[in-house]
């Protein structure tokens, strides 16, 4: 994974306060919001980068991990565990080894039985074999990606996945985000010498929806209304992820008018009963292929508007 400077993306110093980071995020989010930059792919890309940066730097725990491990911040816990395991090796065999990453399977969090045998035999001869059997080591951590669409994660669901030939039953909470990683304890590789199993890390990849755009916990959609409803007012049916809603259209509604449907957005992750909002932008459709009578009426209307 290439290093991404989240501080640079938000335009703040590495010593910036939480308040400064939030202020910078809000300013940039407003500037590059998709609704203010329609059909601007570069602005859309910047908006995603800004949100990603704030998800890391706006969270104290994530920021500490990022400051320490950079692009590997999401695996900080795993790295710390591996360091602890290395210290256990050093303590068990009198020290003298600063890094085990060069010995076969030692570097990736999982350990191969053949590597162990060759390593201890070469370093300690026959003396180590008895001691080695008494040391327990954690199994290898596994990493997998689960691809879902937006509507899949609107509600909590159960799903069975296959990891290395093992079927694992998951409960996926509503509201998970693209790129979010969850840990399933003990579902990684088997432990060595009776040690604990490794863990399974699952990263979610959420595909975009053709009708709704998700930004945080809010949803954004567009709705076509005819000219007559826009001018005179009326009602229109709005699609939401949990059904249709009848919405009143005010007389004189302009193209691009935005309305908010409170609580009709996306569920907030692990906060039962809480939802974001749904924002609808009206697109007024101008009638085409007018017949002679319609043209006559519009002409008459134009005269009335222009001359009274």
TAKA-V875306 format. One record per residue. RES is the residue in one letter. PSI is psi as a letter, one per 20 degrees, with the letter a starting at -180 (none if undefined). OMEGA is omega in radians with two decimals (NA if undefined). Layout:
<<RES;PSI;OMEGA> <RES;PSI;OMEGA>>
This chain:
<<X;p;3.13> <X;q;-3.14> <X;p;3.09> <X;p;-3.12> <X;n;-3.10> <X;h;3.09> <X;g;3.14> <X;h;3.14> <X;g;3.14> <X;i;3.11> <X;k;-3.14> <X;r;3.09> <X;q;-3.13> <X;i;3.11> <X;j;-3.10> <X;q;3.12> <X;r;3.10> <X;h;3.14> <X;g;3.14> <X;h;3.14> <X;g;3.14> <X;g;-3.13> <X;g;3.14> <X;g;3.13> <X;g;-3.10> <X;h;-3.14> <X;g;-3.13> <X;h;3.14> <X;h;3.09> <X;g;-3.08> <X;h;-3.03> <X;j;-3.12> <X;p;-3.11> <X;h;-3.13> <X;h;3.13> <X;i;-3.14> <X;m;-3.08> <X;p;3.10> <X;k;3.11> <X;n;-3.07> <X;h;-3.14> <X;g;3.10> <X;h;3.12> <X;g;3.10> <X;g;3.13> <X;h;-3.13> <X;g;3.11> <X;g;3.13> <X;g;-3.13> <X;g;3.12> <X;h;3.11> <X;g;3.13> <X;g;-3.11> <X;h;3.09> <X;h;3.12> <X;g;-3.04> <X;h;3.13> <X;i;3.11> <X;p;-3.02> <X;g;-3.11> <X;g;3.13> <X;h;-3.12> <X;g;3.13> <X;g;3.13> <X;g;-3.14> <X;g;3.14> <X;h;-3.07> <X;h;-3.00> <X;i;3.11> <X;c;-3.06> <X;i;3.13> <X;j;-3.01> <X;h;-3.12> <X;i;-3.12> <X;k;-3.08> <X;g;-3.11> <X;g;3.14> <X;g;3.14> <X;g;3.14> <X;h;3.12> <X;g;3.13> <X;h;3.09> <X;h;3.12> <X;h;3.11> <X;h;3.10> <X;g;3.11> <X;h;3.09> <X;g;3.10> <X;g;-3.09> <X;g;-3.14> <X;h;-3.08> <X;h;-3.03> <X;k;2.98> <X;j;3.07> <X;a;3.11> <X;j;-3.13> <X;o;-3.09> <X;h;-3.05> <X;p;-3.11> <X;j;-3.00> <X;i;-3.11> <X;i;-3.07> <X;n;3.04> <X;c;-3.04> <X;j;-3.05> <X;h;-2.96> <X;i;-2.97> <X;j;-3.14> <X;i;3.11> <X;q;-2.99> <X;p;-3.10> <X;p;-3.07> <X;h;3.13> <X;g;3.11> <X;g;3.10> <X;g;-3.05> <X;g;-3.13> <X;g;-3.09> <X;g;-3.10> <X;h;3.13> <X;g;-3.10> <X;h;-3.05> <X;h;-3.02> <X;i;-3.08> <X;b;-3.10> <X;i;-3.04> <X;h;-3.00> <X;h;-2.97> <X;h;-3.14> <X;g;-3.14> <X;h;-3.07> <X;h;-3.07> <X;i;-3.11> <X;i;-3.10> <X;p;-3.14> <X;p;-3.13> <X;q;3.12> <X;q;3.11> <X;r;-3.09> <X;p;3.00> <X;p;3.14> <X;q;-3.13> <X;p;-3.13> <X;q;3.06> <X;q;3.10> <X;o;-3.10> <X;p;-3.13> <X;r;3.01> <X;r;-3.03> <X;g;-3.08> <X;h;3.10> <X;h;-3.04> <X;j;3.04> <X;h;3.09> <X;q;3.06> <X;p;-3.10> <X;r;3.06> <X;q;-3.14> <X;q;3.11> <X;p;3.09> <X;q;-3.13> <X;o;3.13> <X;o;-3.13> <X;l;3.09> <X;i;-3.14> <X;p;3.11> <X;p;-3.10> <X;p;-3.14> <X;p;-3.10> <X;q;2.88> <X;o;-3.09> <X;o;-3.12> <X;q;3.06> <X;q;3.03> <X;j;3.11> <X;q;-3.05> <X;q;3.08> <X;p;-3.14> <X;i;-3.13> <X;q;-3.13> <X;p;3.05> <X;q;-3.14> <X;p;3.05> <X;o;-3.01> <X;p;3.02> <X;j;-3.10> <X;j;3.08> <X;b;-3.13> <X;q;-3.12> <X;q;3.10> <X;r;-3.13> <X;p;-3.11> <X;k;3.11> <X;j;3.11> <X;r;-3.11> <X;q;3.06> <X;q;3.02> <X;r;-3.13> <X;r;3.10> <X;p;3.10> <X;p;-3.12> <X;p;3.09> <X;p;-3.13> <X;p;3.02> <X;o;-3.06> <X;o;-3.13> <X;q;-3.13> <X;q;-3.14> <X;q;-3.12> <X;i;-3.07> <X;h;-3.06> <X;p;3.03> <X;p;-3.11> <X;p;3.02> <X;o;-3.02> <X;c;3.11> <X;j;3.13> <X;q;3.08> <X;q;3.13> <X;p;3.13> <X;r;3.10> <X;q;-3.13> <X;p;3.07> <X;p;3.00> <X;q;-3.11> <X;r;-3.08> <X;h;-3.06> <X;h;3.09> <X;h;3.14> <X;h;-3.09> <X;g;-3.02> <X;i;-3.05> <X;r;3.14> <X;b;-3.13> <X;q;3.05> <X;q;3.13> <X;p;-3.13> <X;p;3.04> <X;p;2.97> <X;r;-3.13> <X;i;3.07> <X;k;3.07> <X;a;-3.11> <X;q;3.13> <X;p;3.10> <X;p;-3.05> <X;p;3.10> <X;p;3.10> <X;p;-3.12> <X;q;3.05> <X;q;3.12> <X;k;3.13> <X;p;-3.11> <X;q;3.04> <X;p;-3.10> <X;i;3.10> <X;p;-3.12> <X;p;3.08> <X;q;-3.11> <X;p;3.02> <X;o;-3.04> <X;p;3.08> <X;j;3.14> <X;j;3.12> <X;b;-3.06> <X;q;3.12> <X;q;3.11> <X;p;-3.05> <X;p;3.09> <X;k;3.02> <X;n;-3.00> <X;p;3.10> <X;i;3.14> <X;p;-3.11> <X;q;2.99> <X;a;-3.10> <X;r;3.06> <X;p;3.12> <X;p;3.14> <X;p;3.06> <X;p;-3.11> <X;p;3.02> <X;o;-3.08> <X;p;-3.12> <X;p;3.11> <X;p;-3.12> <X;q;3.11> <X;r;3.11> <X;l;-3.14> <X;q;3.04> <X;r;-3.05> <X;h;-3.12> <X;g;3.14> <X;g;3.10> <X;g;3.13> <X;g;-3.13> <X;g;3.12> <X;h;3.09> <X;g;3.12> <X;g;3.13> <X;g;3.14> <X;h;3.12> <X;g;3.14> <X;g;-3.10> <X;h;-3.03> <X;h;-3.06> <X;i;3.07> <X;none;NA>>
